[in-house]
Amino acid sequence: MTGARVPSPCVAICALDEDDICMGCQRSAEEITRWGLMDDAERREVLVRCTERARRSGMLLGVPAQS
């Protein structure tokens, strides 16, 4: 079964912080570089990490940062 690939989480705010995490999509520089080579399972794993990074940094709207 062939369907649409997991889309990039890029929001066109491309700036890396001091930890090499994109301030827009929360992917690491390595994850951004490898995105085109990843299968959908790996892409979903990256999206989970992005959500966790956003939550920890307080950037996930409607969800308080965890201490």
C-alpha positions as CSV (number, residue, x, y, z in Angstrom):
1,M,0.0,0.0,0.0
2,T,1.5,3.3,-1.1
3,G,0.3,6.5,0.6
4,A,1.6,10.0,1.2
5,R,4.9,10.2,3.0
6,V,5.1,11.7,6.5
7,P,5.5,15.4,5.6
8,S,8.3,17.6,6.9
9,P,7.5,19.6,10.1
10,C,9.3,22.6,8.7
11,V,7.5,25.9,9.4
12,A,10.0,28.1,7.5
13,I,11.5,29.5,10.7
14,C,15.0,28.0,10.1
15,A,17.4,29.0,12.8
16,L,19.5,26.6,14.9
17,D,19.9,27.3,18.6
18,E,23.1,26.6,20.6
19,D,22.2,22.9,20.8
20,D,21.8,22.7,17.0
21,I,18.0,22.3,17.3
22,C,15.8,24.2,14.8
23,M,13.8,26.9,16.6
24,G,11.0,26.4,14.1
25,C,10.4,22.7,13.8
26,Q,12.5,21.4,16.8
27,R,14.5,19.0,14.7
28,S,18.2,18.6,15.2
29,A,20.5,19.5,12.4
30,E,21.2,15.8,11.8
31,E,17.5,15.1,11.6
32,I,17.0,17.9,9.1
33,T,19.9,16.6,7.0
34,R,18.7,13.0,7.0
35,W,14.9,13.7,6.6
36,G,14.8,12.9,2.9
37,L,16.5,9.6,3.5
38,M,14.3,8.4,6.4
39,D,11.4,6.0,6.0
40,D,8.1,6.9,7.5
41,A,8.7,5.0,10.7
42,E,11.9,7.0,11.4
43,R,10.1,10.2,10.5
44,R,7.4,9.5,13.1
45,E,10.1,8.9,15.7
46,V,11.6,12.2,14.9
47,L,8.2,13.9,15.2
48,V,7.8,12.4,18.7
49,R,11.2,13.8,19.7
50,C,10.2,17.2,18.2
51,T,7.1,17.3,20.3
52,E,9.0,16.4,23.4
53,R,11.6,19.1,22.7
54,A,8.9,21.7,22.1
55,R,7.1,20.7,25.3
56,R,10.3,20.9,27.4
57,S,11.2,24.3,25.9
58,G,7.6,25.7,26.5
59,M,7.1,26.2,22.8
60,L,4.2,23.7,22.5
61,L,1.1,25.9,22.6
62,G,-1.5,25.0,25.2
63,V,0.9,22.6,27.0
64,P,2.9,23.9,30.0
65,A,6.6,23.2,30.1
66,Q,7.6,20.3,32.3
67,S,10.1,21.0,35.1
